[in-house]
Amino acid sequence: MSNNESPVTFTTPMLKAIANPLRRQILSTLSAMESARAADLAQALDIPANKVSFHLRELAKAQMIVEVPELARDKRDRVWKSAAEAYTTGEVGQRNDDPTGVVMDAYLGQVVNDEQRRLQAAMLHGARHYSGEETGEAKARLMSSDLMLTIDEMRELISRLEKVIPAFREDLKNGKIGSSQPAEEREIWHVMTLLNAESLLNESHQDDRSPQNPK
């Protein structure tokens, strides 16, 4: 599997592998770095290298990362990269080993928790930044747009959005993105795209898990 392929649909073993929050963090960091050794990831995440190595092996078993032997310095050197540039939850019924969606539901719950933490941190930073408590460049950006779309048009929009990050990554790799700061000052930036129909906000949800069904 190469990094040039279309988004890969999560398998049940993949979802189980990234149920561990540290593995999700390792996978995200590896994806941002494009390739890395356990020691590189340990330094970036400030955790022991042997702990990183264990989780790398688990991610490899789930086929979420692969070794890159051509980047290794010798036979003992292990360099890893993400097996895909992006992943997708796929469609209902694609995981026969999770027919009721229990594993997917657990994963989505973790994603919600991760994104809530990021949003809270971004909002707090924004409040401090615009009040003058924190100086310098803002470290979070919020962009929102509204469109009238059919289902087919929505799918086309998703298709186009999926190409943006890979194209930008390639331009970055080839030195086509100008920057006044040196590469050593790079840090990981998280980008999440959420498309949702406004009807989801307005519908009356009967599910106990729905925030629109207060108890």
Disulfide bonds with the S-S distance in Angstrom:
none
